Amino acid sequence: MDLGLTPELLRSGLLLYVLLVVTLCLRAYAQAWMAYRLGDHTAAESGRLTLNPLPHMDLIGSVILPLICIFYLQPRMTSISFFLAWAKPVPVNPANFKNPNRDFLFTQLANPAMSLTLALFAAITGGLLYQVDQRSAEVFVSLIFINASLIVIDCLPIPPLPGAMVLRQFGVISEETFWQIARWSGLVLIVAFQIPIVRGLLGMLIQILAYPFMIVFQLIAR
């Protein structure tokens, strides 16, 4: 069966996937580190305070769905379509925090904070590299859009994504409802992303988030 995958598309898709896994690992590590600093050692005791990607990877969210999205959408290193991906939820026990609601929120914000840091790093490094090797600099453009996409995903109020975890912590969603929805949300989301208006809206949000980092990239690359 011909999937339309040329060697170049296969290379760029696999590179995109490696960047995504590294990013998911760093985001999960940042969340575990933040929880540890705020007094909850649950993640550390579960082996999640590590840069090893294996403990952080979720079969559906870190392997199956990202690979389907990447290769189904035919990736280009300079034009990344929206994808769905997540790491295993980092175990957090709010009872261990001095201020449970505030510190739980800070812990969840560690994910987008790491993505913002990585996007800024990519903009600066990619801009500097562009003057030497334009093709290699495209990798950092991809890293910017990966992290912009993950921040958009973070904000979706759908279990088991961070936006829904915050709602669960503040009592908007019950624990039972959270996990009932989480069982099917991956499939529902990937179907929803095929609806043009949904994909267009998400793509617009990603472009808005990526825009300031691309400006930094372009200013340095001149």
C-alpha positions, 0 to 999 in steps of 0.5 A: 500500500502506497502511503505517499511517504517519500524518503524526505517526508519520512525523514522530516516526520521522524525528526518532528516526532523526536522533537515532540518526544523530547519536548513532552519529556521536558514538560513532564520533568518541569511539572514534576520538578515544580511539584517537588519544589512546592512540597509534593514528592509524589512524582519524584517517588513515582520515578517521574522526576527524570529526563529519561523519556520512557517513564513519561511516555503514554502509549496513546498520547505519546506514540499512536496519536502523534505518529498518526497525526504526523504522517497522516498530515504529511509533515513539512519542516516549515509547515506543521499541521496541528497534532494531538499529543501528551505525556502520561499525567504527572501524579500530583497530590494537592494535599501535600501543598501548603496552598493546594489550589494555588500550588496545583495551578502553579504545577499545571502551569509548569507545562506551558512555561516550559513550552514558552522557554523552549520556543524562545530557545528555538527562536534565538538558536534557530535565528543564529543558525540560519546565518550558517545553515538555513536547512538546519534552522528549519528544525528550530522553526518546527520546535517553535510550532510544536510548543505553540501547538502543545500550549493550545492543547494544554488549554483545552478543557478536555480530560486528561489534558491540563485544562481539564485537570485544573477544572477537576481540582476546582470542582467543576468536573468530578473525578468520576466524570473526568476519567470517564471522558478521558477514556474516549477523548483521544479518539473524539479529538482526533475526529474533531480535528478533521472538521475544517472549522475546528482545525482552522480555529486551532491553527489560528491560535497556534499561529498567534502563539508562534508569531512573537517567537517567529519575529524574534527568529527573523530579527536574529536571522537577518 
